[in-house]
Amino acid sequence: MKSLHSHDNYAQFNQYIFIMGISLIQYNLCRYKLI
């Protein structure tokens, strides 16, 4: 089992956060347009 501090897991985590951030921004933009 890899440690949480391995580079691969960190990169994967960053990618996940990045995708979540983009999704939230797009969601907020859609809501803003609907108002």
C-alpha positions as CSV (number, residue, x, y, z in Angstrom):
1,M,0.0,0.0,0.0
2,K,1.4,3.4,-1.0
3,S,1.8,6.2,1.5
4,L,-0.4,9.3,1.2
5,H,2.6,11.4,0.6
6,S,3.6,9.6,-2.6
7,H,3.7,11.9,-5.6
8,D,1.1,9.9,-7.6
9,N,-1.5,10.2,-5.0
10,Y,-0.8,13.9,-4.5
11,A,-1.2,14.5,-8.3
12,Q,-4.4,12.5,-8.4
13,F,-5.8,14.5,-5.4
14,N,-4.9,17.8,-7.1
15,Q,-6.6,16.7,-10.3
16,Y,-9.7,15.7,-8.3
17,I,-9.8,19.1,-6.6
18,F,-9.2,20.9,-9.9
19,I,-12.1,19.0,-11.6
20,M,-14.4,19.7,-8.6
21,G,-13.4,23.4,-8.8
22,I,-14.2,23.6,-12.5
23,S,-17.5,21.9,-11.9
24,L,-18.5,24.3,-9.1
25,I,-17.6,27.3,-11.3
26,Q,-19.6,26.1,-14.2
27,Y,-22.5,25.3,-11.9
28,N,-22.4,28.8,-10.4
29,L,-22.2,30.4,-13.9
30,C,-25.3,28.5,-15.0
31,R,-27.2,29.5,-11.9
32,Y,-26.1,33.1,-12.4
33,K,-27.4,33.1,-16.0
34,L,-30.7,31.7,-14.8
35,I,-31.3,34.5,-12.3
